[in-house]
Amino acid sequence: MRKGKKRAITGFGVFLVMTLIFAVFFYLNVKTIEVSGISMETTLHNHQRVLVSKAYWLIGKIQDGDIVVMPDPHGPGYIIKRVFKSAGEDVDFDWRPVNSPGPGYRYVVPAGSVYVLGDNREWSEDSRKFGFVDMSTIIGKVLHFERADKGK
């Protein structure tokens, strides 16, 4: 009867397995997106690259103030905006869509949605134009960006 060889897992083997797991996780959950346009200036600038993750269990759920990436409602590509209000919150009258009811009416973000605005509000096409954004359509939350005005 022949006995099978025992293989010992070395520290290097563990390192390789962990590296593979990390690489697969990063590939499936993190993307690099290039900013297109001026709607997020002065925070983000045209052609700047940002890291975006959809692993909310690791980075935290989307909340007011977070920068998110979603499909462009007017065609192919992505748009990047800041979450202004989350589900159940009232949108301030000054930031509602032009065609929304008057000041006496509560404009509430529905469940499962967010209301997004660009940081450069004068030039941004955002929820004031296309309405609430369904959370299921959000591609991810911006994790990291290098400020373009850094060092000035």
C-alpha positions, 0 to 999 in steps of 0.5 A: 500500500502506498501512502500519499505525500503530505505537502506543507503549506509554507508562508510563501504559499499562504502569501500567494493565496492571500494575494490571489484572493485580494486581486480577485476581490479588487477586480470584482469590487473596485474600478477606476473611473475618469472624471468627465466635465466640470460638474464636480469642480472644485472637488474633482476635475476633468480627466482626473481618475478616481477609485470607486467601490461597490463593496459597501459592507467594507466601506460603509453604506452610501450616505449624505455627502458621499460622492457616487458614480452612476450610469449617465441617464442621457446615454452611455458612460458614467456621471459622478455626483455628491449625495445631497439627500437620502431616502426619507429626507426632504429636499430644500426648496432651493435645490428642487427641480424647477417643475416641482411643487411650491414651497408648501409641498414636501419634496421627499426622497423615496425609499431606495433612492438618493438625490444627487447634486454636482459640487459646481451647481451652476454647471451641473446636470443632476437630480434637479434635471433627471430626478431621484436616483435609484440606489440599485443603479449606483455603480459605486462610491468614490473611495479615493481621489487626489485633489487637483488643487493640492499643493497650490 
